[in-house]
Amino acid sequence: MWLPAYSEIESLASASRSILRDPWRAAKERSAAALLVDVPRGRRRTTNVGDEAFILRAGPLSALGRKLRKRWERIAGRKIATAEYRTVLDSLLQIAAAHNLIRRVPTIFDTDGWQLEPAALRLFPAQQRDDKRAVNSYFVSVCETLAEELQAGGCALFGAEGREHTAQVTQELRLVRERRFRWGTEDQLELGETRDILLGNGEPSTRLPVLFCSPTMELGVDISSLNAVYLRNVPPTPANYAQRSGRAGRSGQAALVVTYCAAQSPHDQHYFEHPEEMVSGVVRPPSLDLANRDLISAHFHAVWLAESGQHLEPSIPEVLDNSPQDLSLPLLAAITDELTKQTLTDAAQARMLRILNSILDSKEAVVTKDNAPWSVDRLAFVRQTAEASFDEFNKAFDRWRELYRGAAEQLASANRRSEMRGLSAREALRATHSSGRECGSPHFVVDRHSAQRKRIGIRPIAKIARRVVRR
């Protein structure tokens, strides 16, 4: 069974204490105290208030020791001397240890202490709390269920494993988890060939019963046998609920859908009180505002680019020319020549007009001169859009150009400061960091040597500063 790290458990417990109320939040964990019969001489002053919380003193003069002596004296009908008290207490502790009721544990002193053996504890449901509050039946049920499962061997507790299946997981690991989840004959054979991936991620090669997926899920998983869905919050609309809950119960089988309603979410609480509005609510069909000029223009820009047939590299540095000294970073000349041809503008304009007519002339379109003044003269609109497409395409790279110039300025400033005479290596490194803060750009710079090879390398400024200092 996969278990979260202790730090993860602490983080979840801390979050529960800030969000949930008693008795549902996790209590702060406290270490069990150790019983000490005698504290070695000269060591008492070494303890502080924090240490005292984990020590239960049982010496003859301690509070516990005095209570024990009074009780034993009533039973014996006589006074009990200090030496006799130590002998009796020692004998009782040895007997309890022999019956596995207590165990020796190390302490901050030069002697061992005693603690209760956890396996010797028995929990009973309270009939009535000391503070007169009602017993929490949920926690009573949890404890009873855990006890029954442990008594039966704990298969249901320690046999479950769940893994994440989202875009945050690498492609190869996601494919391996899909095979473990499907667990077909071919999947099991393929898992034998990808054992290195499993071992590298600390996962077994057994069947995976649970996948934690994003609402949209990744493609490639056959969920026809899925029969349960758990939603950690209430979806925004009935349409979202229908989509997410519809993951289970396919092929005509029954399914269980559990939705958690957050206590501090007005949205969740509303649908907790009125679940029928979410489960059987109205699903509005998706719609597009065809009167939105920006939406139509963005689509036509894509039409213009598709009409050009121009091949573009996936990396921005391979589309821009970084050779000019003024760092203007224009588009590559070959791309500019192709995208500024008049024949492209004319062909794109004709195609845009056909698309616009098919949209606006349909019965579903509700576009008038009042909500879309630009639609009155369709030819003028598509002509203006086609002619401005290249400029809009070029402007789309302006943000990247600004980041590049800022990074270049940061690198130049770092070089100037690091070359100041009389600075030690540490001072030069500090100077490069301060220059990055002054220029106001992100703490990433462009490696000029990579830029000369027509490739842009982004490296943290600290690494470049170290390289400059070494020079």
C-alpha positions as CSV (number, residue, x, y, z in Angstrom):
1,M,0.0,0.0,0.0
2,W,1.3,3.4,-0.9
3,L,1.4,5.8,2.1
4,P,2.0,9.5,2.0
5,A,5.2,10.9,3.5
6,Y,5.1,12.2,7.1
7,S,5.6,15.8,5.8
8,E,2.5,15.4,3.6
9,I,0.5,14.1,6.5
10,E,1.6,17.1,8.7
11,S,0.7,19.5,5.9
12,L,-2.8,18.0,5.5
13,A,-3.3,18.0,9.3
14,S,-2.2,21.7,9.5
15,A,-4.6,22.6,6.6
16,S,-7.5,20.7,8.3
17,R,-6.9,22.7,11.5
18,S,-7.2,26.0,9.7
19,I,-10.3,25.1,7.6
20,L,-12.3,22.5,9.6
21,R,-14.0,22.8,13.0
22,D,-13.9,20.3,15.9
23,P,-14.4,17.4,16.0
24,W,-13.5,17.0,12.3
25,R,-10.1,18.6,12.2
26,A,-6.9,16.7,13.0
27,A,-5.6,17.3,16.5
28,K,-2.0,18.3,17.0
29,E,0.2,15.2,17.4
30,R,1.8,14.8,20.8
31,S,4.5,12.4,21.8
32,A,3.7,10.0,24.6
33,A,5.3,10.8,28.0
34,A,7.8,8.4,29.6
35,L,7.6,7.5,33.3
36,L,10.8,8.0,35.2
37,V,11.2,6.5,38.7
38,D,14.4,8.5,39.4
39,V,16.1,11.4,37.6
40,P,19.9,11.1,37.8
41,R,21.5,13.6,40.2
42,G,22.8,16.8,38.5
43,R,20.6,16.4,35.4
44,R,17.3,18.0,36.6
45,R,18.5,21.5,35.7
46,T,19.2,20.4,32.1
47,T,15.4,20.0,31.4
48,N,13.2,22.8,30.2
49,V,9.5,23.4,30.1
50,G,9.2,21.6,26.8
51,D,11.0,18.5,28.1
52,E,8.7,18.3,31.2
53,A,5.7,17.7,28.9
54,F,7.2,14.3,27.9
55,I,8.3,13.2,31.5
56,L,6.1,11.6,34.1
57,R,8.1,11.6,37.4
58,A,7.3,8.7,39.8
59,G,10.0,9.2,42.4
60,P,9.2,9.0,46.2
61,L,8.8,12.8,46.4
62,S,7.0,13.4,43.1
63,A,3.2,14.1,43.0
64,L,2.5,10.7,41.5
65,G,4.9,9.0,44.1
66,R,3.1,10.6,47.0
67,K,-0.3,9.5,45.7
68,L,0.9,5.9,45.2
69,R,2.5,5.8,48.7
70,K,-0.7,7.0,50.4
71,R,-2.8,4.4,48.5
72,W,-0.4,1.6,49.4
73,E,-0.2,2.7,53.0
74,R,-4.0,2.6,53.3
75,I,-3.9,-1.0,51.9
76,A,-1.0,-2.1,54.2
77,G,-2.2,-0.2,57.2
78,R,1.3,1.2,57.9
79,K,3.9,3.6,56.7
80,I,6.0,2.7,53.7
81,A,9.6,3.7,53.7
82,T,11.3,5.3,50.7
83,A,13.4,2.2,50.0
84,E,10.4,-0.1,50.2
85,Y,8.5,2.2,47.8
86,R,11.2,1.9,45.2
87,T,11.2,-1.9,45.6
88,V,7.5,-2.2,45.2
89,L,7.3,0.1,42.2
90,D,10.3,-1.7,40.5
91,S,8.5,-5.0,41.0
92,L,5.3,-3.7,39.5
93,L,7.0,-2.3,36.5
94,Q,8.9,-5.5,35.8
95,I,5.7,-7.6,36.1
96,A,3.9,-5.2,33.7
97,A,6.8,-5.4,31.2
98,A,6.8,-9.3,31.4
99,H,3.1,-9.2,30.4
100,N,3.8,-6.8,27.5
101,L,1.8,-4.0,29.1
102,I,4.7,-1.5,29.1
103,R,8.1,-1.2,27.5
104,R,11.4,0.5,28.1
105,V,12.1,3.7,26.1
106,P,15.2,5.9,25.9
107,T,14.9,9.4,27.5
108,I,17.0,12.6,27.5
109,F,18.5,11.4,30.8
110,D,21.1,8.7,31.4
111,T,18.4,6.2,32.3
112,D,15.5,4.5,30.5
113,G,11.9,5.3,31.1
114,W,8.6,3.4,30.7
115,Q,5.7,3.8,28.3
116,L,2.5,1.9,27.7
117,E,2.6,-0.7,25.0
118,P,0.1,0.5,22.3
119,A,-1.0,-3.1,21.5
120,A,-2.1,-3.4,25.2
121,L,-4.6,-0.6,24.9
122,R,-8.3,-1.2,24.4
123,L,-10.8,1.4,23.2
124,F,-14.4,1.3,24.2
125,P,-17.2,3.5,22.9
126,A,-18.2,6.0,25.6
127,Q,-21.8,5.9,26.7
128,Q,-21.6,9.5,27.9
129,R,-18.8,12.1,27.6
130,D,-17.4,13.9,30.7
131,D,-18.2,17.2,29.1
132,K,-21.9,16.1,28.5
133,R,-21.6,16.5,24.8
134,A,-23.1,13.9,22.4
135,V,-20.9,11.0,21.4
136,N,-19.7,11.4,17.7
137,S,-21.2,8.3,16.1
138,Y,-19.0,8.7,13.0
139,F,-15.7,8.3,14.8
140,V,-17.2,5.4,16.9
141,S,-18.1,3.7,13.6
142,V,-14.6,4.4,12.1
143,C,-12.8,2.8,15.1
144,E,-15.1,-0.2,15.1
145,T,-14.7,-0.7,11.3
146,L,-10.9,-0.4,11.6
147,A,-10.9,-2.9,14.4
148,E,-13.0,-5.4,12.5
149,E,-10.8,-5.1,9.4
150,L,-7.6,-5.5,11.4
151,Q,-9.0,-8.6,13.1
152,A,-9.8,-10.0,9.6
153,G,-6.3,-9.5,8.4
154,G,-6.5,-5.9,7.1
155,C,-6.8,-6.8,3.4
156,A,-9.3,-3.9,2.8
157,L,-7.0,-1.4,4.6
158,F,-3.6,-2.3,3.2
159,G,-4.6,-3.7,-0.3
160,A,-5.7,-0.4,-1.9
161,E,-3.4,1.8,-4.0
162,G,-4.3,5.0,-5.9
163,R,-2.3,7.0,-8.4
164,E,-2.6,10.4,-10.1
165,H,-3.6,10.4,-13.8
166,T,-3.4,14.0,-15.0
167,A,-1.4,16.2,-17.3
168,Q,1.1,16.7,-14.5
169,V,2.3,13.1,-14.9
170,T,4.8,12.3,-17.6
171,Q,3.5,10.6,-20.7
172,E,5.4,7.3,-20.2
173,L,4.4,7.0,-16.6
174,R,0.8,7.8,-17.4
175,L,0.8,5.0,-20.0
176,V,2.2,2.6,-17.5
177,R,-0.5,3.5,-15.0
178,E,-3.2,3.0,-17.7
179,R,-1.9,-0.5,-18.3
180,R,-1.9,-1.3,-14.6
181,F,-5.5,0.1,-14.3
182,R,-6.8,-1.9,-17.3
183,W,-4.8,-5.0,-16.3
184,G,-5.5,-7.0,-19.5
185,T,-3.4,-9.8,-20.8
186,E,-1.5,-7.5,-23.2
187,D,-1.2,-4.9,-20.6
188,Q,0.5,-7.3,-18.2
189,L,2.9,-8.4,-20.9
190,E,3.8,-4.8,-21.7
191,L,4.3,-4.0,-18.0
192,G,7.1,-6.5,-17.9
193,E,8.9,-4.4,-20.6
194,T,8.5,-1.2,-18.6
195,R,9.6,-2.4,-15.2
196,D,12.4,0.1,-15.1
197,I,9.8,3.0,-15.2
198,L,7.9,1.4,-12.3
199,L,11.0,0.9,-10.2
200,G,12.2,4.4,-11.0
201,N,9.0,5.9,-9.6
202,G,8.6,3.5,-6.7
203,E,5.5,1.7,-8.0
204,P,4.7,-2.0,-8.0
205,S,3.8,-3.9,-11.1
206,T,0.5,-5.2,-9.7
207,R,-3.0,-4.1,-10.7
208,L,-3.9,-0.5,-9.9
209,P,-7.5,-0.3,-8.5
210,V,-7.8,3.5,-8.3
211,L,-6.9,6.4,-10.6
212,F,-7.2,10.0,-9.5
213,C,-8.1,12.0,-12.6
214,S,-8.8,15.6,-13.6
215,P,-12.4,16.4,-14.4
216,T,-11.8,16.2,-18.2
217,M,-9.6,13.1,-17.8
218,E,-6.8,12.2,-20.2
219,L,-7.4,10.1,-23.3
220,G,-6.5,6.5,-23.5
221,V,-8.3,4.9,-20.5
222,D,-11.2,2.5,-21.1
223,I,-13.6,3.4,-18.3
224,S,-16.5,1.3,-19.4
225,S,-16.4,-0.7,-16.1
226,L,-16.1,2.3,-13.9
227,N,-18.9,2.2,-11.3
228,A,-18.1,5.0,-8.8
229,V,-17.2,8.6,-9.0
230,Y,-16.2,10.9,-6.1
231,L,-16.3,14.7,-6.5
232,R,-14.3,16.7,-4.1
233,N,-16.6,19.7,-4.5
234,V,-19.9,20.6,-6.2
235,P,-19.4,21.3,-10.0
236,P,-20.3,24.9,-11.2
237,T,-23.3,23.9,-13.2
238,P,-25.6,20.9,-13.8
239,A,-23.8,20.4,-17.2
240,N,-20.5,20.0,-15.4
241,Y,-22.1,17.6,-13.0
242,A,-23.6,15.5,-15.7
243,Q,-20.3,15.4,-17.5
244,R,-18.2,14.3,-14.4
245,S,-20.8,12.0,-12.9
246,G,-21.4,10.4,-16.3
247,R,-17.9,8.9,-16.2
248,A,-19.4,6.0,-14.3
249,G,-22.3,3.8,-15.1
250,R,-21.7,3.3,-18.8
251,S,-22.7,0.1,-20.7
252,G,-26.0,0.1,-18.7
253,Q,-24.5,-0.6,-15.3
254,A,-25.4,1.1,-12.1
255,A,-23.0,3.6,-10.5
256,L,-22.4,5.5,-7.3
257,V,-21.7,9.2,-7.4
258,V,-20.5,10.9,-4.2
259,T,-20.2,14.7,-4.0
260,Y,-18.5,16.5,-1.1
261,C,-20.0,19.8,-0.2
262,A,-17.6,22.2,1.5
263,A,-18.9,23.8,4.7
264,Q,-17.4,27.2,3.9
265,S,-18.6,27.4,0.3
266,P,-22.0,29.1,-0.3
267,H,-22.2,27.4,-3.7
268,D,-21.7,24.0,-2.2
269,Q,-24.0,24.6,0.7
270,H,-26.8,25.8,-1.6
271,Y,-26.7,22.6,-3.6
272,F,-26.4,20.5,-0.4
273,E,-29.7,22.0,0.7
274,H,-31.2,21.7,-2.8
275,P,-29.5,18.7,-4.5
276,E,-32.3,18.3,-7.1
277,E,-31.2,21.6,-8.7
278,M,-27.8,20.1,-9.5
279,V,-28.7,16.4,-10.1
280,S,-31.7,17.1,-12.4
281,G,-31.1,20.8,-13.2
282,V,-31.4,22.4,-16.6
283,V,-28.4,21.8,-18.9
284,R,-27.9,24.9,-21.0
285,P,-26.4,24.2,-24.4
286,P,-23.1,25.9,-25.1
287,S,-23.2,29.1,-27.1
288,L,-20.9,31.6,-28.8
289,D,-21.6,35.3,-29.0
290,L,-21.3,35.9,-32.7
291,A,-21.7,39.6,-32.2
292,N,-18.3,39.7,-30.5
293,R,-15.9,41.4,-32.9
294,D,-12.8,40.2,-31.2
295,L,-13.9,36.6,-31.3
296,I,-14.6,36.7,-35.1
297,S,-11.3,38.6,-35.7
298,A,-9.3,36.0,-33.8
299,H,-10.9,33.2,-35.8
300,F,-10.2,35.0,-39.1
301,H,-6.5,35.5,-38.1
302,A,-6.3,31.7,-37.8
303,V,-7.9,31.5,-41.3
304,W,-5.3,33.9,-42.7
305,L,-2.4,31.9,-41.2
306,A,-3.9,28.6,-42.5
307,E,-4.3,30.1,-45.9
308,S,-0.7,31.1,-46.0
309,G,0.5,27.5,-45.6
310,Q,3.6,28.9,-43.9
311,H,5.6,26.4,-41.8
312,L,6.4,27.7,-38.4
313,E,8.8,26.2,-35.9
314,P,7.4,25.4,-32.4
315,S,10.1,27.5,-30.7
316,I,9.8,31.3,-30.8
317,P,13.6,31.9,-31.2
318,E,13.4,29.9,-34.5
319,V,10.8,32.3,-35.8
320,L,12.5,35.6,-34.9
321,D,15.8,37.1,-36.1
322,N,18.1,37.9,-33.2
323,S,21.0,39.1,-35.2
324,P,20.2,42.9,-35.2
325,Q,22.3,44.7,-32.6
326,D,19.4,46.9,-31.5
327,L,17.6,43.7,-30.4
328,S,14.5,44.6,-32.4
329,L,14.0,40.9,-33.0
330,P,12.0,41.1,-36.3
331,L,10.4,38.1,-37.9
332,L,12.7,36.1,-40.1
333,A,12.9,37.6,-43.6
334,A,11.7,34.4,-45.3
335,I,8.5,34.4,-43.1
336,T,7.9,38.1,-43.6
337,D,8.2,37.8,-47.4
338,E,5.6,35.0,-47.5
339,L,3.1,36.6,-45.1
340,T,3.1,40.0,-46.7
341,K,2.3,38.9,-50.2
342,Q,-0.8,40.6,-51.7
343,T,-2.0,37.3,-53.1
344,L,-2.3,35.9,-49.5
345,T,-4.3,38.9,-48.4
346,D,-6.7,38.5,-51.3
347,A,-7.1,34.8,-50.9
348,A,-7.7,35.1,-47.1
349,Q,-10.1,37.9,-47.6
350,A,-12.3,35.8,-50.0
351,R,-12.3,32.9,-47.6
352,M,-13.1,35.1,-44.6
353,L,-16.1,36.6,-46.5
354,R,-17.5,33.1,-47.3
355,I,-17.2,32.1,-43.7
356,L,-18.8,35.3,-42.4
357,N,-21.7,35.1,-44.8
358,S,-22.4,31.5,-43.8
359,I,-22.4,32.5,-40.1
360,L,-24.4,35.7,-40.3
361,D,-27.0,34.4,-42.7
362,S,-27.9,31.3,-40.6
363,K,-31.2,31.3,-38.7
364,E,-29.4,30.7,-35.4
365,A,-27.3,33.8,-35.6
366,V,-28.7,36.8,-33.7
367,V,-26.5,39.6,-35.1
368,T,-27.9,43.0,-35.8
369,K,-26.5,46.4,-36.5
370,D,-27.3,47.4,-32.9
371,N,-25.2,44.6,-31.2
372,A,-22.7,44.3,-34.0
373,P,-22.2,47.5,-36.0
374,W,-19.1,46.0,-37.7
375,S,-21.4,43.5,-39.5
376,V,-23.2,46.1,-41.5
377,D,-20.4,46.3,-44.1
378,R,-19.1,42.8,-44.2
379,L,-16.7,43.3,-47.1
380,A,-15.0,46.3,-45.4
381,F,-14.7,44.2,-42.2
382,V,-13.0,41.2,-43.8
383,R,-10.8,43.5,-45.9
384,Q,-9.6,45.4,-42.8
385,T,-9.1,42.1,-40.9
386,A,-7.1,40.5,-43.7
387,E,-4.9,43.6,-44.2
388,A,-4.2,43.9,-40.5
389,S,-3.5,40.1,-40.0
390,F,0.3,40.3,-40.5
391,D,0.6,43.3,-38.1
392,E,-1.4,41.4,-35.5
393,F,0.7,38.3,-36.0
394,N,3.9,40.3,-35.5
395,K,2.5,42.1,-32.4
396,A,1.9,38.7,-30.8
397,F,5.6,38.4,-30.2
398,D,6.1,41.7,-28.5
399,R,5.8,40.4,-25.0
400,W,8.5,37.8,-25.7
401,R,10.7,40.5,-27.2
402,E,10.3,42.6,-24.0
403,L,11.4,39.7,-21.9
404,Y,14.4,39.1,-24.2
405,R,15.5,42.7,-24.1
406,G,15.1,42.8,-20.3
407,A,17.2,39.7,-19.9
408,A,19.9,41.0,-22.2
409,E,20.0,44.3,-20.2
410,Q,20.3,42.3,-17.0
411,L,23.2,40.2,-18.4
412,A,25.0,43.3,-19.6
413,S,24.6,45.0,-16.2
414,A,25.8,41.9,-14.4
415,N,28.9,41.7,-16.6
416,R,29.7,45.4,-16.0
417,R,29.4,45.1,-12.2
418,S,31.3,41.8,-12.0
419,E,34.2,43.4,-13.9
420,M,34.7,46.2,-11.4
421,R,38.2,46.1,-10.0
422,G,38.7,45.5,-6.3
423,L,35.7,43.2,-5.9
424,S,36.0,39.7,-4.4
425,A,34.2,36.8,-6.0
426,R,31.5,36.9,-3.3
427,E,31.0,40.7,-3.8
428,A,30.9,40.2,-7.6
429,L,28.2,37.6,-7.2
430,R,26.2,39.8,-4.9
431,A,26.5,42.6,-7.5
432,T,25.0,40.4,-10.2
433,H,22.0,39.6,-8.0
434,S,21.4,43.3,-7.2
435,S,21.6,44.2,-10.8
436,G,18.8,41.7,-11.6
437,R,16.6,43.4,-9.0
438,E,17.3,46.9,-10.3
439,C,16.5,46.1,-13.9
440,G,13.1,44.8,-12.9
441,S,13.2,41.8,-15.3
442,P,12.8,38.1,-14.2
443,H,15.9,36.5,-12.8
444,F,16.6,34.7,-16.0
445,V,19.0,35.8,-18.7
446,V,19.8,34.9,-22.3
447,D,23.0,33.0,-22.9
448,R,24.7,35.1,-25.5
449,H,26.9,32.3,-26.7
450,S,23.9,30.1,-27.4
451,A,22.2,33.1,-29.1
452,Q,25.1,33.2,-31.6
453,R,24.3,29.6,-32.5
454,K,20.7,30.7,-33.3
455,R,19.5,29.0,-30.1
456,I,18.2,30.7,-27.0
457,G,19.3,29.2,-23.7
458,I,17.7,30.4,-20.5
459,R,19.8,30.0,-17.4
460,P,19.4,31.3,-13.9
461,I,21.4,34.5,-13.4
462,A,23.2,33.0,-10.4
463,K,24.8,30.4,-12.7
464,I,25.9,33.0,-15.2
465,A,27.3,35.2,-12.4
466,R,29.4,32.3,-11.2
467,R,30.7,31.8,-14.7
468,V,31.6,35.5,-15.0
469,V,33.3,35.5,-11.6
470,R,35.4,32.5,-12.6
471,R,36.6,34.3,-15.7
